[in-house]
Amino acid sequence: MSTLFPDTTPEVERVLIELLRRAPAWRKLELVAQMNDTVRMLALSGLRTRHPQASEAELRRRLADILLGPELAEKAYGRLGTSEGCGDQ
């Protein structure tokens, strides 16, 4: 079996995979939810860095572009720059 994590030894990777296999479904879902929260936090942090003057509403709208794609985000939330509190691109 090839390694999934190039910075991890094969023995440690085997232990990790076995722990994940044995984990109950609720724990696996909890881990996925935590990872999703982390991804959102990192994406928002990057948006704040790239758009320091943006309001929270604009940042949320830009996050929707990342998570949903620009086309679906526009259908769901309107054009960027016209959503409540959003500035121009």
NORTA-V531516 format. One record per residue. NEAR is the number of other C-alpha atoms within 8 Angstrom. Layout:
NEAR
NEAR
//
This chain:
2
3
7
5
6
6
4
7
7
7
6
8
12
8
8
8
8
8
8
8
6
6
8
6
6
6
8
10
8
8
8
8
8
8
8
8
8
8
8
9
8
8
9
11
8
8
12
10
7
6
7
7
4
11
9
6
11
14
12
9
13
10
12
11
13
8
6
9
9
9
8
9
13
11
8
6
8
9
8
13
9
10
12
5
8
13
10
6
4
//
